[in-house]
Amino acid sequence: MSGATKAFQAATVSDDQIRGYVKEYVVYSDRQNKVAPIAPPKGCPFK
């Protein structure tokens, strides 16, 4: 594929494709990053 073709395709990404990419990233990110607990662990200096 030529560079011009790739650039054109990148500029013509549909809204549905963007939504799909964002959803995929959110699922991946949620799987990789753990949310901190509501209460700090016992003995934690940050309260």
Contacts in CASP RR format, 6 or more apart in sequence:
PFRMAT RR
TARGET T0000
AUTHOR 0000-0000-0000
METHOD contacts of the structure
MODEL  1
MSGATKAFQAATVSDDQIRGYVKEYVVYSDRQNKVAPIAPPKGCPFK
40 46 0 8 1.000
40 47 0 8 1.000
END
